[in-house]
Amino acid sequence: MTAIAAPPRGDLLDAVRAEWCKLRTVRSTPWVLLTAFASNVGFAVLAAAVLAPRLGAHERTRVDAVQLALAGLHLSQIAFGVLGALVITGEHGSGMIRTTFAAVPRRRTVLTAKALVLAGVTLIASTASTFAAYLAFQAALPAHTLTGTALSDPGVARAVAGGGLYLTALALLGLGLGAALRSSTGAIASLFGLLFVPPLLLDLLPRSWKDAVGPYIPMQSGDQIYIASHREAVALGPWTGFGVFCAYAAVALAAGCVLTRRRDA
């Protein structure tokens, strides 16, 4: 296999500038980010004002305050996953990808630039939304309802920041699938099939198989980074689980890169 020389630094920087310009000028981008932010904060307030006061005494000692506060991630992950896929499938759908490849012939450079810009934007936006959600949760939580909810408590700050890391990796997974499939519908369906179908299939397996395989499926491994306490006995640690989830994103990006280089635009 012939080695491929690394692109000149200037080419990559120019490609990053171009991709940043594209991403911020697409009208769907601010709406997607606003939807994700609003869902995270809105669900956090609802969880604090409605769900937390209804918990029984035993449930209050076992509940993970961060998971309760970040309940909106179940909706915002859809927004970030869709954004990741559309970063490249939108260009394939409009035919603009031909112009992009004409301007930057090294397709690996194009995909690298897209990944860098997407990661930077989603990391800032998602982390801001998870911290805003947790602060809103604390503000809306009735006094003396839950304990151990301060950001300085063990595992809390890591878990809140972990929500942003999870959403960033999810967006990159969407980008990789989009690059591989070149279809918005196919990439989005594949992304959420990868997230939601394996847990359903695992429920059909014997308990021993479920315990052995379950911690390594995408959603189960990715979720660990934003769990502060009361983790299941068979679950991976927060950073190990996040590493497994990042591996899924890395494989998707690598597959997308190989297929993008081998196919016509």
C-alpha positions as CSV (number, residue, x, y, z in Angstrom):
1,M,0.0,0.0,0.0
2,T,1.5,3.4,-1.1
3,A,2.0,5.9,1.7
4,I,0.1,9.2,1.4
5,A,2.0,12.3,2.2
6,A,0.5,14.6,4.8
7,P,-1.1,17.7,3.3
8,P,0.7,21.0,3.7
9,R,-0.3,22.9,6.8
10,G,-1.6,25.8,4.8
11,D,-4.0,23.6,2.8
12,L,-5.5,22.3,5.9
13,L,-5.9,25.7,7.5
14,D,-7.5,27.1,4.3
15,A,-9.8,24.1,4.3
16,V,-10.8,24.7,7.9
17,R,-11.6,28.3,7.2
18,A,-13.7,27.3,4.3
19,E,-15.6,24.7,6.3
20,W,-16.1,27.1,9.2
21,C,-17.6,29.6,6.7
22,K,-19.9,26.9,5.3
23,L,-21.1,25.7,8.7
24,R,-21.9,29.1,10.1
25,T,-23.7,30.3,7.0
26,V,-26.0,27.3,6.6
27,R,-29.4,28.4,8.1
28,S,-30.1,25.0,9.7
29,T,-26.9,25.2,11.9
30,P,-28.1,27.8,14.4
31,W,-31.6,26.3,14.6
32,V,-30.1,22.8,15.3
33,L,-27.9,24.2,18.0
34,L,-30.7,26.3,19.5
35,T,-33.0,23.3,19.5
36,A,-30.4,21.2,21.4
37,F,-29.7,24.0,23.9
38,A,-33.4,24.6,24.5
39,S,-34.2,20.9,25.0
40,N,-31.3,20.4,27.4
41,V,-32.3,23.4,29.6
42,G,-36.1,22.8,29.2
43,F,-36.0,19.2,30.3
44,A,-33.6,20.0,33.1
45,V,-36.1,22.5,34.6
46,L,-39.0,20.0,34.1
47,A,-37.0,17.3,35.8
48,A,-36.2,19.6,38.8
49,A,-39.7,21.0,39.2
50,V,-41.8,18.0,38.4
51,L,-39.9,14.7,38.6
52,A,-37.5,15.2,41.5
53,P,-40.2,16.2,44.1
54,R,-42.1,13.1,43.3
55,L,-39.3,10.7,44.1
56,G,-39.7,8.5,47.1
57,A,-37.2,8.6,50.0
58,H,-35.4,5.5,48.8
59,E,-35.3,6.7,45.2
60,R,-33.8,10.0,46.2
61,T,-30.8,8.2,47.7
62,R,-30.3,6.2,44.5
63,V,-31.0,8.8,41.8
64,D,-28.1,10.2,39.8
65,A,-28.7,14.0,39.8
66,V,-26.7,14.6,36.7
67,Q,-28.6,12.0,34.6
68,L,-31.8,13.5,35.8
69,A,-30.7,17.0,35.0
70,L,-29.4,15.9,31.5
71,A,-32.6,14.2,30.5
72,G,-32.7,16.5,27.5
73,L,-29.7,14.7,26.0
74,H,-32.1,12.0,24.7
75,L,-33.5,14.7,22.4
76,S,-30.5,16.9,21.8
77,Q,-28.5,13.9,20.7
78,I,-30.8,13.7,17.7
79,A,-30.0,17.3,16.8
80,F,-26.3,16.9,17.1
81,G,-26.3,13.6,15.2
82,V,-28.3,15.1,12.4
83,L,-26.0,18.1,12.2
84,G,-22.9,15.8,11.9
85,A,-24.5,13.9,9.0
86,L,-25.7,17.0,7.2
87,V,-22.2,18.6,7.3
88,I,-21.3,16.4,4.4
89,T,-24.5,14.8,3.0
90,G,-25.9,18.3,2.4
91,E,-23.1,19.0,0.0
92,H,-23.6,15.6,-1.7
93,G,-27.3,16.3,-2.1
94,S,-26.8,19.7,-3.6
95,G,-23.8,18.7,-5.8
96,M,-21.6,21.4,-4.0
97,I,-19.2,18.6,-3.0
98,R,-17.7,18.7,-6.6
99,T,-16.8,22.3,-6.1
100,T,-15.3,21.5,-2.7
101,F,-13.2,18.7,-4.1
102,A,-12.1,20.9,-7.0
103,A,-10.9,23.6,-4.6
104,V,-9.3,21.1,-2.3
105,P,-8.3,18.0,-4.3
106,R,-7.0,16.1,-1.3
107,R,-10.2,14.6,0.0
108,R,-8.7,13.5,3.3
109,T,-7.9,17.2,3.9
110,V,-11.6,18.1,3.3
111,L,-12.9,15.4,5.7
112,T,-10.3,16.4,8.3
113,A,-11.3,20.0,8.1
114,K,-15.0,19.1,8.4
115,A,-14.2,17.0,11.5
116,L,-12.1,19.7,13.1
117,V,-14.8,22.4,12.6
118,L,-17.6,20.2,13.6
119,A,-15.8,19.0,16.7
120,G,-15.0,22.6,17.7
121,V,-18.5,24.0,17.2
122,T,-20.3,21.0,18.8
123,L,-17.9,20.8,21.8
124,I,-18.4,24.5,22.7
125,A,-22.2,24.4,22.1
126,S,-22.9,21.1,23.7
127,T,-20.7,21.7,26.8
128,A,-22.3,25.2,27.3
129,S,-25.8,23.6,27.0
130,T,-25.1,20.8,29.5
131,F,-23.7,23.2,32.1
132,A,-26.6,25.6,31.5
133,A,-29.0,22.7,31.9
134,Y,-27.4,21.6,35.2
135,L,-27.4,25.2,36.6
136,A,-31.0,25.5,35.6
137,F,-31.7,22.2,37.3
138,Q,-30.1,23.4,40.5
139,A,-32.0,26.7,40.4
140,A,-35.4,25.0,39.8
141,L,-34.8,22.2,42.3
142,P,-36.9,22.6,45.5
143,A,-34.8,23.0,48.6
144,H,-33.8,19.8,50.5
145,T,-35.0,17.6,47.6
146,L,-31.7,16.0,46.6
147,T,-28.3,15.9,48.1
148,G,-24.9,15.8,46.4
149,T,-25.9,18.1,43.5
150,A,-23.1,20.7,43.8
151,L,-20.6,20.8,40.9
152,S,-17.9,20.4,43.5
153,D,-19.3,17.0,44.6
154,P,-17.4,13.9,43.4
155,G,-18.0,13.1,39.7
156,V,-20.6,15.8,39.1
157,A,-18.5,18.3,37.1
158,R,-16.9,15.5,35.1
159,A,-20.4,14.0,34.3
160,V,-21.8,17.4,33.3
161,A,-18.8,18.1,31.0
162,G,-19.1,14.5,29.8
163,G,-22.5,15.2,28.4
164,G,-20.9,17.7,26.1
165,L,-18.1,15.2,25.1
166,Y,-20.7,12.6,24.4
167,L,-22.7,14.9,22.0
168,T,-19.5,15.9,20.3
169,A,-18.4,12.3,19.6
170,L,-22.0,11.6,18.5
171,A,-21.8,14.4,15.9
172,L,-18.5,13.0,14.6
173,L,-20.1,9.6,14.3
174,G,-22.8,11.2,12.2
175,L,-20.2,12.8,10.1
176,G,-18.4,9.5,9.5
177,L,-21.6,7.8,8.5
178,G,-22.5,10.7,6.3
179,A,-19.2,10.5,4.5
180,A,-19.5,6.7,4.0
181,L,-23.1,6.7,2.9
182,R,-23.4,10.1,1.1
183,S,-27.2,10.2,1.9
184,S,-28.8,12.2,4.6
185,T,-31.6,9.7,5.1
186,G,-29.3,6.7,5.1
187,A,-26.8,8.3,7.5
188,I,-29.4,9.5,10.0
189,A,-31.2,6.2,9.9
190,S,-28.0,4.3,10.3
191,L,-26.8,6.5,13.2
192,F,-30.0,6.1,15.2
193,G,-30.3,2.4,14.3
194,L,-26.8,2.0,15.7
195,L,-27.8,3.8,18.9
196,F,-31.3,2.4,19.6
197,V,-31.5,-1.1,17.9
198,P,-28.7,-2.9,19.8
199,P,-30.3,-2.3,23.3
200,L,-33.5,-3.8,22.0
201,L,-31.7,-6.9,20.5
202,L,-29.8,-7.4,23.8
203,D,-33.1,-7.8,25.7
204,L,-33.6,-10.9,23.6
205,L,-30.3,-12.5,24.7
206,P,-29.6,-14.5,27.9
207,R,-28.5,-12.5,30.9
208,S,-24.9,-13.7,30.7
209,W,-24.6,-12.5,27.1
210,K,-26.3,-9.3,27.9
211,D,-23.8,-8.6,30.7
212,A,-20.8,-9.5,28.5
213,V,-21.8,-7.6,25.3
214,G,-24.0,-4.8,26.7
215,P,-21.4,-2.5,28.1
216,Y,-19.7,-2.2,24.7
217,I,-22.6,-1.2,22.5
218,P,-22.6,2.4,21.4
219,M,-25.2,4.0,23.7
220,Q,-24.4,1.9,26.7
221,S,-20.7,2.8,26.5
222,G,-21.2,6.4,25.6
223,D,-23.7,7.1,28.4
224,Q,-21.1,6.3,31.1
225,I,-19.2,9.6,30.7
226,Y,-22.2,11.6,32.0
227,I,-23.1,9.3,34.9
228,A,-21.9,10.7,38.2
229,S,-22.8,7.9,40.6
230,H,-24.7,4.6,41.0
231,R,-23.2,3.0,37.9
232,E,-24.3,-0.6,37.1
233,A,-21.9,-3.3,38.3
234,V,-21.2,-4.6,34.7
235,A,-20.9,-1.1,33.2
236,L,-17.6,0.3,31.9
237,G,-15.9,3.2,33.7
238,P,-16.7,6.7,32.5
239,W,-13.5,7.2,30.5
240,T,-13.2,3.6,29.3
241,G,-16.8,3.7,28.1
242,F,-16.2,7.1,26.4
243,G,-13.1,5.6,24.7
244,V,-15.2,2.8,23.3
245,F,-17.8,5.2,22.0
246,C,-15.0,7.4,20.4
247,A,-13.7,4.2,18.8
248,Y,-17.1,3.8,17.0
249,A,-16.8,7.4,15.7
250,A,-13.2,6.8,14.7
251,V,-14.1,3.7,12.7
252,A,-16.9,5.5,11.0
253,L,-14.7,8.5,10.1
254,A,-11.9,6.1,8.8
255,A,-14.5,4.2,6.7
256,G,-15.9,7.5,5.4
257,C,-12.4,8.8,4.5
258,V,-11.5,5.6,2.6
259,L,-14.7,5.5,0.7
260,T,-14.6,9.2,-0.1
261,R,-11.1,8.8,-1.6
262,R,-12.1,5.8,-3.7
263,R,-15.4,7.0,-5.2
264,D,-16.3,9.7,-7.7
265,A,-17.9,12.8,-6.2
